[in-house]
Amino acid sequence: MNKGEFVRSFLLEYTKRERDDVSKETEIEIDIHVNLWGVNARKPEIAPIIDFGFMVENIKSVSSIILYCPFHIDRVDDLGGILSQQPDLIEAIFNEDCEVLSKIHPNRTKITKRGDNFKSSSEDRKEFILYKLDASLIEFCDQDEYGRVEVNVKNILSGNEEVLPSLNGTDIYYFRIRIHPKDNDHIYILKRENERINILQDSSLRTTEIIDFRINDFRSITENIKEEVFRLNTFNINSIHYLIMRSSTDEFISGSDKYKSRLLEREVWKDYIELNKNNDVIAYHFKEIAEEKNENNKKYISSFTNLSRFKYPLNVGKRMLCYVLIVILISVISNLFYDFFLRFFH
């Protein structure tokens, strides 16, 4: 990598399955779900973590899902197993009423989304398979200034799915993973202002965090990655749901005007992630949907960017100590000047 080159965007690609019945012109659609958990939204308060969910249509044509990350990776966890055991958590993640059919097949849970109204007609329903990924199916590595995650889905289908009525005809699969950046690594999508103690610059005991989140922004990747992904395939993105999880005490001071927010139910999320026990957690939901031009023509999402800013307390103890020491120093200096002038005039 050339000096000064940085990766500032996630990049999502895939490889096709080598099958005689898979056309080279087959285009794969995907819905992307992202949860970015802020440092103070959970315990312990360390580096942020990011959850990615991939709703892949026509899974029979996909061999692997490849995600490039703008940071080095400490570890990657599967979340499908946790979701399969928590129907309430599934509804909370999709924010819809869902019908969950578990234990239909090893590692598979069938989910039917029924929209916001559980009385909705069957025409509004969407069926898909939530798949629990084995650790051997997830590989990751660090290269220069970025990390690379590869989810191998080539062999998850046995070819006998048609035998089970609950699996027959369902070729939409959902995978969900959690990515942990390395704690000591610089994350270019996050920038904190006034993080160092500077009483002349900021005396409010709060810092500003800028989150510059991008997906498939090719201007923000290096030439080396461009050369590599040139040999891969790009998904047709139907929708992107991007959620920033923050403590309720954080102040959201800028970002897109088009967003929704909701308070997380602590009892629902307790097995999914350890939330901050001192404050509630708010989810800020940003979304982008592909434009339907007509019945047979859709303008898919080529890239997604979101810039958000939050203010929150940081290094309060150190800053308070600094201010106390400054007050004491000013008091001592004032007393010295007072004694000096008193003696001088007498």
Residue pairs with C-beta under 8 A, 6 or more apart in sequence:
1 144
1 145
1 222
1 224
2 222
2 223
5 145
5 222
5 223
6 70
6 145
6 188
6 222
7 68
7 69
7 70
7 145
7 146
7 188
7 220
7 221
7 222
7 225
8 70
8 188
8 189
8 212
8 214
8 217
8 220
8 221
9 70
9 214
9 215
9 216
9 217
9 218
9 219
9 220
9 221
9 303
10 67
10 68
10 69
10 70
10 213
10 214
10 215
10 216
11 67
11 68
11 215
11 216
11 218
11 221
11 225
11 229
12 30
12 32
12 65
12 66
12 67
12 68
12 215
12 216
12 234
12 235
12 237
13 66
13 68
13 229
13 232
13 233
13 234
13 235
14 28
14 62
14 63
14 64
14 65
14 66
14 232
14 233
14 234
14 235
15 62
15 63
15 64
15 66
15 232
15 233
16 22
16 24
16 26
16 61
16 62
16 63
16 233
17 60
17 61
17 62
17 63
17 154
18 63
19 60
19 61
22 60
22 61
26 58
26 61
27 236
28 56
28 57
28 58
28 61
28 62
28 233
28 235
28 236
29 56
29 57
29 58
29 235
29 236
29 237
29 238
29 300
30 54
30 55
30 56
30 57
30 235
30 236
30 237
30 238
31 54
31 55
31 237
31 238
31 239
31 240
31 241
32 52
32 53
32 54
32 55
32 215
32 237
32 239
32 240
32 241
33 51
33 52
33 53
33 54
33 55
33 93
33 176
33 241
33 243
34 50
34 51
34 52
34 53
34 213
34 215
34 240
34 241
34 242
34 243
35 50
35 51
35 243
35 245
35 283
36 48
36 50
36 211
36 213
36 242
36 243
36 244
36 245
37 48
37 49
37 50
37 51
37 245
37 273
38 48
38 209
38 244
38 245
38 246
38 247
38 250
38 310
39 45
39 46
39 47
39 48
40 246
40 247
40 249
40 250
40 276
40 279
40 312
41 245
41 246
41 247
41 275
41 276
41 281
42 49
42 245
42 273
42 274
42 275
42 276
42 281
43 274
43 275
43 276
43 277
45 276
46 183
47 180
47 181
47 182
47 183
47 187
48 181
48 187
48 190
49 178
49 179
49 180
49 181
50 178
50 179
50 181
51 79
51 176
51 177
51 178
51 179
52 67
52 176
52 177
52 178
52 179
53 93
53 174
53 175
53 176
54 65
54 151
54 174
54 175
54 176
55 128
55 172
55 173
55 174
56 62
56 65
56 153
56 172
56 173
56 174
56 175
56 235
57 171
57 172
58 171
58 172
59 153
59 156
59 157
59 171
59 172
59 173
60 157
60 171
62 153
63 152
63 153
63 154
64 150
64 151
64 152
64 153
64 154
65 150
65 151
65 153
65 175
66 148
66 149
66 150
66 151
66 232
67 148
67 149
67 150
67 151
68 146
68 147
68 148
68 149
68 221
68 225
68 229
69 146
69 147
69 148
69 149
69 179
69 181
70 145
70 146
70 187
70 188
70 189
70 220
71 146
71 147
71 181
71 182
71 185
71 186
71 187
71 188
71 189
72 142
72 146
72 147
72 181
72 182
72 185
73 140
73 141
73 142
73 147
73 149
73 179
73 180
73 181
73 182
74 180
74 181
74 182
74 183
75 140
75 180
76 138
76 140
76 149
76 177
76 178
76 179
76 180
77 177
77 178
77 180
78 132
78 133
78 134
78 135
78 138
78 176
78 177
78 178
79 176
79 177
79 178
79 272
80 107
80 109
80 130
80 131
80 132
80 133
80 174
80 175
80 176
81 132
82 89
82 271
82 272
83 89
83 90
83 93
83 109
83 130
83 176
83 272
84 102
84 109
84 130
84 132
85 102
85 271
86 268
86 271
86 272
87 98
87 100
88 268
89 268
89 269
89 271
89 272
90 98
90 100
90 111
90 130
91 97
91 98
92 264
92 265
92 268
92 269
94 113
95 262
95 285
96 113
96 114
96 115
96 116
97 113
97 114
97 115
97 116
97 117
97 118
98 111
98 112
98 113
98 114
99 111
99 112
99 114
100 109
100 110
100 111
101 109
101 110
101 111
101 112
101 166
102 109
103 109
104 110
104 164
104 166
104 167
105 161
105 164
105 166
105 167
107 131
107 132
107 133
107 134
107 156
108 129
108 130
108 131
108 132
108 167
109 129
109 130
109 132
110 127
110 128
110 129
110 130
110 166
110 167
110 170
111 127
111 128
111 129
111 130
111 174
112 125
112 126
112 127
113 125
113 126
113 127
113 128
114 120
114 124
114 125
115 124
115 125
126 172
127 170
127 172
128 170
128 172
128 173
128 174
129 167
129 170
129 172
129 173
129 174
130 173
130 174
130 176
131 153
131 156
131 173
131 174
131 175
133 151
133 175
133 177
137 151
137 152
137 153
137 156
138 149
138 150
138 151
138 152
138 177
139 149
139 150
139 152
140 147
140 148
140 149
140 150
141 147
141 148
142 148
144 222
144 224
145 222
146 221
146 222
146 225
147 179
147 181
149 177
149 179
151 175
151 177
153 173
153 175
156 173
161 167
161 168
161 170
162 168
181 187
188 212
189 211
189 212
189 213
189 214
190 209
190 210
190 211
190 212
191 209
191 210
191 212
192 207
192 208
192 209
192 210
192 314
193 207
193 208
193 209
193 210
194 201
194 202
194 206
194 207
194 208
195 207
195 314
195 315
197 315
197 318
197 319
197 322
199 322
199 323
199 326
203 323
205 313
205 316
205 319
205 320
206 251
206 311
206 312
206 313
206 314
207 311
207 312
207 313
207 314
207 315
208 253
208 309
208 310
208 311
209 309
209 310
209 311
209 312
210 307
210 308
210 309
211 244
211 306
211 307
211 308
211 309
211 310
212 305
212 307
213 242
213 304
213 305
213 306
213 307
213 308
214 220
214 303
214 304
214 305
214 306
215 240
215 303
215 304
215 305
216 234
216 237
216 302
216 303
216 304
217 303
217 304
217 305
218 226
218 303
236 290
236 298
236 300
237 290
237 300
237 301
237 302
237 304
238 289
238 290
238 298
238 300
238 301
239 287
239 288
239 289
239 290
239 301
240 287
240 288
240 301
240 304
241 285
241 286
241 287
242 285
242 286
242 287
242 304
242 306
243 283
243 284
243 285
243 286
244 283
244 284
244 286
244 308
245 264
245 281
245 282
245 283
245 284
246 252
246 281
246 282
246 284
246 310
246 312
247 276
247 279
247 280
247 281
247 282
247 312
248 263
248 279
248 280
248 281
248 282
249 279
249 312
249 313
250 282
250 310
250 311
250 312
251 310
251 311
251 312
252 284
252 308
252 309
252 310
253 309
253 310
253 311
254 307
254 308
254 309
255 284
255 286
255 306
255 307
255 308
255 309
256 286
256 306
256 308
258 286
259 284
259 285
259 286
260 284
260 285
261 282
261 283
261 284
261 285
262 282
262 283
262 285
263 280
263 281
263 282
263 283
264 275
264 280
264 281
264 282
264 283
266 275
266 280
266 281
269 275
269 281
275 281
284 308
286 306
288 301
288 304
289 301
290 298
290 299
290 300
290 301
291 298
291 299
292 298
293 299
